[in-house]
Amino acid sequence: MDWWELEPLGAPPDPDPMGGPASARALLRLFGHSERDVRVTLYRDHHAWCPYCQKVWLWLEERRVPYRVRKVTMFCYGQKESWYTDLVRGGMLPALELDGRLITESDQILEELERAFGSLGPGMTDPAVLPLRQLERQLFRAWCQWLCVPSRDGSQESSGRAGFDRFAERFGLALVADPGPFLLGELSSADLIFVPYVERMSASLAYYKGYLLRERHPAIDRWFAALERRSTYLGTQSDFHTHAHDLPPQMGGCHASGSQEQRHLAGRIDSGPWPILGPERPDPETSQSAPEDAASVALARVVKHRAVLLARNPLGPDGMDRPLRCALTQLISGRSCPPPAGSAAGLRYLRDRISVPRDMPLHSARSLRSALERTAGLDPADPMASGEPIPWRHRRDQDPAPFLATPTPSPPRGSSR
Ligand SMILES: N[C@@H](CCC(=O)N[C@@H](CS)C(=O)NCC(=O)O)C(=O)O
């Protein structure tokens, strides 16, 4: 299909970006208030990846406090904006302006937000919340110890796993201590404190250790499933592929166990087919089935940014235009469309650089990755060719800068570009 045929099949833009479901692309959230009522500016990363930003972002969404967003580039993706380092020395994220006053440190930010707008359930300094905050840090340290410290022999690998399992078990017990899937009855700040890293644990341990957090800990699975019924969380939720490849530069490396199960799961996370455990077992990435518009949302996102996507692809705009249209034809119509010989590497390059939730939601990314992978497999010359490897010391291949320029204009009808 040509671009002019594809474009109208993309999902229409969100009719209510200021009050509808949370989105990584929204820059102003009003929740029915007027713009004059906005007292808060959240500084967070372009990539929608920073875990400490996710915590504050989720709190604002759950508490429905009107806010603006200003996005900043994290060091590993590109050049940090100088206006931001002028504002925050060192350039760390998140930061938040409340009535013109700048606050850094995510926990401090939440405490100040609670003072200004009221807490979300028991507050950050509530005696029931303080030990849970401590438990979150213990779980975090056990995870780092297992994932990021290289194991010279098998015993270190199994002690890392046992150490992590012990604290995951404690988190599971805390979850069942009160009725309902959340920590202290209704969803509260205590849950939001756990969300960012437990999401990253679930993804990274599947990829690097072959360990399925949700399958092993039913209370954690119930907690995730309850979060996944909230549009707030769904707007901020990433996926296994994104986390598996964004964590190494942030964590200083992630170490694979090398077990058969680990290699199998890593292969499925990278190349599909998805869901990674097949249709018979519960999906360890999400309890939500694909929405009807998953493919058309993905299509709309690619059409919007096609000029930059083509320019940044190793095949270049001329080499990648037709293969990309083939993959999008597969995505939106289900029809196989063999690409020109030699395009598999370019298609897989793009497959590996879809970032969730920055670019699109989890199921849209899955549909697009599947279409790219299936089309690459039809390359008549080399159907197994892989894309350029994903760097693990930095992710400057994901630099947001080129995407921040003006959007691609509509192609004239009949043109194939
Ligand atoms: N203790 C801080 C930690 C913040 C932090 O580590 N932020 C990271 C991102 S997750 C950062 O800004 N790193 C600089 C960069 O990557 O540009 C908090 O809770 O806010």
The ligand as a Gaussian input file, in Angstrom:
#p B3LYP/6-31G(d) Opt

LIG

0 1
 N       16.940000       9.940000      44.295000
 C       16.509000      10.529000      43.054000
 C       17.006000       9.671000      41.919000
 C       16.751000      10.295000      40.580000
 C       17.521000       9.612000      39.469000
 O       18.347000       8.712000      39.705000
 N       17.249000      10.052000      38.259000
 C       17.922000       9.557000      37.091000
 C       16.939000       8.983000      36.084000
 S       16.128000       7.553000      36.638000
 C       18.565000      10.719000      36.347000
 O       18.019000      11.784000      36.272000
 N       19.730000      10.503000      35.757000
 C       20.342000      11.495000      34.912000
 C       20.146000      11.166000      33.465000
 O       20.083000       9.975000      33.136000
 O       20.053000      12.061000      32.642000
 C       14.972000      10.653000      43.077000
 O       14.320000       9.861000      43.764000
 O       14.428000      11.557000      42.413000

